[in-house]
Amino acid sequence: MIISHKHKFIFLKTSKTAGTSMEIALSKYCGPEDIITPISDSDERLRRELGFRGAQNFVIPFARYSFMNWIDALSGRRRLQFFNHMPAKEVKRIIGNKQWNGYFKFCFERNPWDRLISLYYWRCKQEPRPSIAEFLNSGAMDLMKQKGFDVYAIDGKLSVDMVYRYENLQEALEDIRIRLGIREPLSLPKAKGEFRLDRRPYQEVLSDEEKELIAQRFSEEISIFGYSF
């Protein structure tokens, strides 16, 4: 995730929505006071090779600690940090209403059937893979919910100014560029290589039962954004 004081935006990162590529691209325009959370070593290496800012300012100052944060700190736990896929509720509490309300807050969402298939091949890189049914019943859907809807919703309600659709990525990039006042086109580097050899559309991969399981777990996203199988 990124909190840019320079351009007054907050990018909340969801999973399997080109979030890391977006994070790297936005790093190019960040200033020295902006908050950029760490990503994987290989992605940080790519960010350095491109000459963009890396992870910085993500350790949270003690002045921002809540009472419970202080209890944890005195118990010897590590310093509180902004982190990848940090939910809006936590970000808002730490930075306060003034910054939260004054900054442009955005993230990305993706068709949940397509997103789960992408996650399946990302998490199950090696053969033999578990079946998709086994994967769905392993807690994968809960994990995807935590790194999706639960990132940009607070108490079940949208809390950001814009949720862009992954399916309309190019239009989203242009809108973000205009809103942030960036003069040049936003270009996404390729981060996190693909491990998916089966390129069939998700409609040909998922069974009727799997389709319904996903529809039930992600009913909020399907309703809000009008996704269909």
C-alpha positions as CSV (number, residue, x, y, z in Angstrom):
1,M,0.0,0.0,0.0
2,I,1.0,3.6,-0.4
3,I,0.1,6.8,1.4
4,S,1.3,9.7,-0.7
5,H,1.4,13.1,1.0
6,K,3.0,14.6,-2.2
7,H,-0.1,13.7,-4.3
8,K,-2.6,13.2,-1.5
9,F,-3.7,9.7,-2.3
10,I,-4.0,6.4,-0.5
11,F,-3.6,3.2,-2.6
12,L,-5.0,0.2,-0.8
13,K,-3.7,-3.0,-2.2
14,T,-6.0,-6.0,-2.9
15,S,-4.7,-9.4,-4.1
16,K,-4.6,-10.8,-7.6
17,T,-5.6,-7.4,-9.1
18,A,-2.2,-6.2,-10.5
19,G,-1.7,-4.6,-7.1
20,T,2.1,-5.1,-7.0
21,S,2.5,-3.7,-10.5
22,M,0.4,-0.7,-9.6
23,E,2.4,-0.2,-6.4
24,I,5.7,-0.2,-8.3
25,A,4.3,2.2,-10.9
26,L,3.1,4.6,-8.3
27,S,6.4,4.5,-6.4
28,K,7.9,6.5,-9.3
29,Y,5.9,9.5,-8.3
30,C,6.3,9.4,-4.6
31,G,8.2,11.9,-2.5
32,P,10.6,11.3,0.4
33,E,7.9,11.7,3.1
34,D,5.5,9.3,1.5
35,I,4.7,5.9,3.0
36,I,5.5,2.8,0.8
37,T,5.2,-0.6,2.3
38,P,7.6,-3.5,1.5
39,I,7.0,-6.0,-1.2
40,S,8.8,-9.3,-2.0
41,D,12.5,-9.2,-2.5
42,S,12.2,-9.9,-6.3
43,D,9.7,-7.1,-6.7
44,E,11.8,-4.7,-4.7
45,R,14.7,-5.6,-6.9
46,L,12.6,-4.7,-10.0
47,R,11.6,-1.4,-8.3
48,R,15.3,-0.6,-7.7
49,E,16.2,-1.5,-11.3
50,L,13.6,0.9,-12.6
51,G,15.0,3.6,-10.4
52,F,11.8,4.1,-8.3
53,R,11.5,4.6,-4.6
54,G,11.5,1.4,-2.5
55,A,9.8,0.7,0.8
56,Q,10.1,3.7,3.2
57,N,8.5,5.3,6.2
58,F,6.3,2.3,6.9
59,V,7.2,2.0,10.6
60,I,4.4,3.7,12.5
61,P,5.5,6.5,14.9
62,F,4.8,5.9,18.6
63,A,2.6,9.1,18.6
64,R,0.1,7.1,16.4
65,Y,-0.2,4.2,18.8
66,S,-3.4,3.3,20.5
67,F,-3.6,2.0,24.1
68,M,-3.6,-1.6,22.9
69,N,-0.7,-0.9,20.6
70,W,1.3,0.3,23.6
71,I,0.4,-2.9,25.5
72,D,1.8,-4.9,22.6
73,A,4.9,-2.7,22.4
74,L,5.6,-3.1,26.1
75,S,5.2,-6.9,25.7
76,G,8.2,-6.9,23.5
77,R,6.5,-7.3,20.1
78,R,7.9,-5.6,17.1
79,R,7.1,-2.0,16.1
80,L,3.8,-1.4,14.5
81,Q,4.0,-1.0,10.7
82,F,1.9,-0.2,7.7
83,F,1.8,-3.4,5.6
84,N,0.8,-5.0,2.4
85,H,-3.0,-5.5,2.1
86,M,-3.6,-3.4,5.2
87,P,-7.3,-2.9,5.7
88,A,-8.9,0.6,5.4
89,K,-10.1,0.4,9.0
90,E,-6.6,0.2,10.4
91,V,-5.2,2.8,8.0
92,K,-7.9,5.3,8.9
93,R,-7.4,4.8,12.7
94,I,-3.7,5.4,12.4
95,I,-3.6,8.4,10.1
96,G,-6.8,10.0,11.5
97,N,-9.9,11.4,9.9
98,K,-8.3,14.6,8.5
99,Q,-5.9,12.8,6.2
100,W,-8.3,9.9,5.5
101,N,-11.1,12.3,4.4
102,G,-8.7,14.7,2.5
103,Y,-6.9,12.1,0.4
104,F,-8.1,10.3,-2.7
105,K,-8.5,6.6,-1.7
106,F,-8.6,3.9,-4.3
107,C,-8.1,0.2,-5.0
108,F,-8.9,-2.5,-7.5
109,E,-11.5,-5.3,-7.6
110,R,-11.7,-8.3,-10.0
111,N,-14.4,-10.8,-11.0
112,P,-14.3,-13.2,-8.1
113,W,-14.4,-16.4,-10.2
114,D,-11.5,-15.2,-12.4
115,R,-9.6,-13.9,-9.3
116,L,-9.9,-17.2,-7.5
117,I,-8.6,-19.2,-10.5
118,S,-5.7,-16.7,-10.7
119,L,-5.0,-17.3,-6.9
120,Y,-5.2,-21.0,-7.4
121,Y,-2.4,-21.1,-9.9
122,W,-0.4,-18.6,-7.9
123,R,-0.6,-20.5,-4.7
124,C,-0.4,-24.0,-6.3
125,K,2.6,-23.5,-8.5
126,Q,3.9,-27.1,-8.5
127,E,2.3,-30.3,-9.8
128,P,0.6,-32.3,-8.5
129,R,-1.9,-29.5,-7.6
130,P,-4.9,-30.0,-5.3
131,S,-8.2,-30.0,-7.1
132,I,-10.0,-26.7,-7.3
133,A,-12.7,-28.0,-5.0
134,E,-10.0,-28.9,-2.4
135,F,-8.5,-25.5,-2.8
136,L,-11.8,-23.7,-2.3
137,N,-12.4,-25.7,0.9
138,S,-8.9,-25.0,2.2
139,G,-9.6,-21.5,3.4
140,A,-8.6,-19.9,0.1
141,M,-11.8,-18.0,-0.3
142,D,-11.6,-16.5,3.2
143,L,-8.0,-15.4,2.5
144,M,-9.1,-13.8,-0.8
145,K,-12.0,-12.0,1.0
146,Q,-9.6,-10.7,3.6
147,K,-7.3,-9.3,0.9
148,G,-10.1,-8.0,-1.2
149,F,-13.5,-6.7,0.1
150,D,-12.2,-6.5,3.7
151,V,-9.4,-4.3,2.6
152,Y,-11.5,-1.5,1.2
153,A,-14.7,-1.9,3.3
154,I,-15.3,-0.8,6.8
155,D,-18.1,-2.6,8.7
156,G,-19.3,-4.0,5.4
157,K,-19.6,-0.7,3.6
158,L,-17.3,0.8,0.9
159,S,-14.9,3.2,2.5
160,V,-12.8,4.4,-0.4
161,D,-13.5,7.0,-3.1
162,M,-13.0,4.6,-6.0
163,V,-12.9,0.9,-6.6
164,Y,-11.6,0.4,-10.1
165,R,-12.3,-2.8,-12.0
166,Y,-9.3,-4.9,-13.0
167,E,-11.2,-5.7,-16.2
168,N,-11.0,-2.0,-17.2
169,L,-7.4,-1.6,-16.2
170,Q,-6.3,0.8,-19.0
171,E,-9.2,3.2,-18.5
172,A,-8.5,3.1,-14.7
173,L,-4.8,4.0,-15.2
174,E,-5.8,7.1,-17.2
175,D,-8.4,8.2,-14.6
176,I,-5.8,7.7,-11.8
177,R,-3.2,9.7,-13.8
178,I,-5.6,12.6,-14.2
179,R,-6.8,12.6,-10.6
180,L,-3.2,12.6,-9.3
181,G,-2.0,15.2,-11.7
182,I,0.6,13.0,-13.3
183,R,1.6,14.4,-16.7
184,E,2.8,11.2,-18.4
185,P,0.9,8.0,-19.0
186,L,0.9,5.4,-16.1
187,S,2.7,2.3,-17.2
188,L,2.6,-0.9,-15.2
189,P,5.7,-3.1,-15.0
190,K,5.2,-6.8,-15.1
191,A,5.5,-8.1,-11.5
192,K,5.0,-11.6,-10.2
193,G,5.4,-14.0,-13.1
194,E,2.6,-16.2,-14.2
195,F,2.5,-19.9,-13.2
196,R,-0.7,-20.7,-15.1
197,L,-0.3,-23.1,-18.0
198,D,-4.0,-23.7,-18.4
199,R,-5.2,-20.6,-20.1
200,R,-8.9,-21.7,-20.4
201,P,-11.4,-19.1,-19.3
202,Y,-12.7,-19.7,-15.8
203,Q,-16.1,-20.6,-17.2
204,E,-14.6,-23.7,-18.7
205,V,-12.6,-24.6,-15.5
206,L,-15.1,-24.3,-12.7
207,S,-17.9,-26.8,-12.1
208,D,-21.4,-25.7,-11.3
209,E,-20.9,-26.5,-7.6
210,E,-17.6,-24.5,-7.5
211,K,-19.3,-21.6,-9.3
212,E,-22.0,-21.5,-6.6
213,L,-19.6,-21.7,-3.7
214,I,-17.7,-18.7,-5.0
215,A,-20.9,-16.8,-5.8
216,Q,-22.1,-17.3,-2.2
217,R,-18.8,-16.2,-0.6
218,F,-18.4,-13.2,-2.8
219,S,-22.1,-12.1,-3.0
220,E,-21.3,-8.6,-1.8
221,E,-18.7,-7.9,-4.6
222,I,-21.0,-9.5,-7.2
223,S,-23.9,-7.3,-6.1
224,I,-22.0,-4.1,-5.8
225,F,-20.0,-4.3,-9.0
226,G,-22.4,-6.3,-11.2
227,Y,-20.1,-9.2,-11.9
228,S,-21.6,-12.2,-13.6
229,F,-20.3,-15.7,-14.4
